[in-house]
Amino acid sequence: MAACTSTPTSESTGEYLDDTVISSKVRAAILGDQGLTIFKIDVETYKGVVQLSGFVDSAASRQRAGAVAADVTGVRQVRNDLVIK
């Protein structure tokens, strides 16, 4: 019988709070960007990796949202899942 190891999939309270703060800062940065305020962009963060989802009107808006998110302190990576509609 082989030994099994498990990898933790849950966050500690500190990591959760850090991710919550990062998500809030990313949302604020997106809302503060005049070119992005008209879109509904959802932000989720897990261990510093930010996921953007929702719809935008152009590739330029998609890229801009990713760049704005990446500039936020604490963001390790951005998964830009925004859809151009």
C-alpha positions in Angstrom: 0.0 0.0 0.0 1.5 3.3 -1.0 1.6 6.3 1.3 -0.7 9.1 0.4 0.0 12.8 1.0 -2.6 15.5 0.9 -2.2 19.0 -0.1 -4.1 21.7 1.8 -6.9 23.3 -0.2 -8.2 25.7 2.4 -6.8 29.1 3.4 -5.9 30.2 6.8 -7.8 33.1 8.3 -4.9 35.4 7.5 -4.7 34.3 3.9 -8.5 34.7 3.6 -8.3 38.2 4.9 -5.4 39.1 2.7 -7.3 37.8 -0.3 -10.4 39.8 0.7 -8.3 43.0 0.9 -6.7 42.3 -2.4 -10.1 41.7 -4.0 -11.4 45.0 -2.5 -8.4 46.9 -3.8 -8.7 45.4 -7.3 -12.5 46.3 -7.4 -11.7 49.8 -6.3 -9.0 50.2 -8.9 -11.3 49.0 -11.6 -14.1 51.3 -10.5 -11.5 54.1 -10.4 -10.6 53.6 -14.0 -13.0 55.7 -16.2 -12.8 53.3 -19.1 -13.8 50.3 -17.0 -16.7 51.6 -14.8 -19.4 50.7 -17.3 -18.6 47.0 -17.1 -19.7 44.4 -14.5 -16.4 42.8 -13.7 -16.3 40.2 -10.9 -13.2 39.8 -8.9 -12.2 36.7 -6.9 -8.8 36.1 -5.2 -7.2 32.9 -3.9 -3.7 33.1 -2.4 -2.9 36.3 -4.3 -4.1 35.0 -7.6 -6.9 37.3 -8.9 -9.5 36.0 -11.3 -11.5 38.5 -13.4 -14.8 37.4 -14.9 -17.6 39.1 -16.7 -18.1 40.9 -20.0 -16.3 43.8 -21.7 -16.8 45.4 -25.1 -13.3 45.1 -26.6 -9.9 43.4 -26.3 -8.5 46.7 -25.2 -10.9 46.9 -22.2 -10.0 43.2 -21.4 -6.3 44.0 -21.4 -6.8 47.3 -19.4 -8.7 45.4 -16.7 -5.9 42.9 -16.4 -3.3 45.6 -16.2 -5.2 47.5 -13.6 -5.6 44.3 -11.5 -1.9 43.4 -11.9 -0.8 46.8 -10.6 -2.5 46.3 -7.2 -0.2 45.5 -4.3 -0.4 41.9 -3.2 -1.5 40.5 -6.6 0.8 37.6 -7.6 -1.0 36.6 -10.8 -4.1 37.6 -12.8 -6.3 35.1 -14.5 -8.2 37.2 -17.0 -11.4 35.3 -17.9 -13.2 38.4 -19.2 -15.3 37.7 -22.3 -15.6 40.2 -25.1 -19.2 40.7 -26.0 
